[in-house]
Amino acid sequence: MTVLKRYALLFFGLVLLSPLAFAEQTLFDGYYRLTLSGKPIGYMISVVKYDDKKKTFETLSFLKTNKLGGDVQESTHGFSNNKFEPIKYSYTSKSGDKISTIDGSFKGEIMKLIKTDGKIKKTETYKNPKGTFLSSFLAYLMLQQGISVGKKFTYQAVAEEDGNNYNGEAWVKEKADFLGQECFRILNKFKGSEFISFMNQKGEVLGTTSPQNNIMAQLMKTPAEATKDFLVPNSTLKLLFGKVPTGQINALYGNENKEKKESSH
């Protein structure tokens, strides 16, 4: 399920790269419903922040699935400077009784990883190719270079769940309507997987699908729609996010409020 989480993360939160009014601002806060062949298998929560004083971007994500989805719980927390150069990240995965973690830190092109599986702790050091970034920050790199139909992006990024460096490609194929919004339909290849993302004009991904295994992540209007019939570990979310995310900073939530106001008149 880690691959699916990346599908949704790769392209959301492209808004507000211009100077911000506050020292730290949340750029995106949304809940995704995960399905396999149309059947609910879990949910994902994503939050993106920018600190104008430190000039750093921060991404946080939490994913939880049922048995059909592999009975997985994952979290990722990453930092990058405003040039998209990685600073550090942490990744935790729990599948059944097995827990594994990765803590990564960067100094220039040197990456140091501390990996644990609950029993063994090991340290690995690598030199990454120049320009390598954390995969969850791909969206910002694309925005910097300009997004338009027909444009292809090739890159090298670190996959947070294993710490390895991979080649990737993102092709802005065409414009398409998705959930009532005009979006870019983007074809992606990374770590041997192919997937399709639908990104609106504000740079938020409304949905991502993997044709290879018929898995889909779709942004929902409210947290309740995404987490219906699933356990929501509020204590865990507070530790990761600082508080339970509201899911209110995204285009769909705004549309939901607008529809309610219009129907009341």
Secondary structure, DSSP 8 states (H G I E B T S, - for coil): -HHHHHHHHTT------S--SSSEEEEEEEEEEEEETTEEEEEEEEEEEEETTTTEEEEEEEEEE-GGGTSEEEEEEEEEETT--EEEEEEEEEETTEEEEEEEEEETTEEEEEEE-SS-EEEEEEE--TT-EEGGGHHHHHHHH---TT-EEEEEEE-TTT--EEEEEEEEEEEEEETTEEEEEEEEEETTEEEEEEEETTS-EEEEEETTTTEEEEE-SSHHHHHTTS---HHHHHHHHSS---S-BSHHHHHHHHHHHHHH-
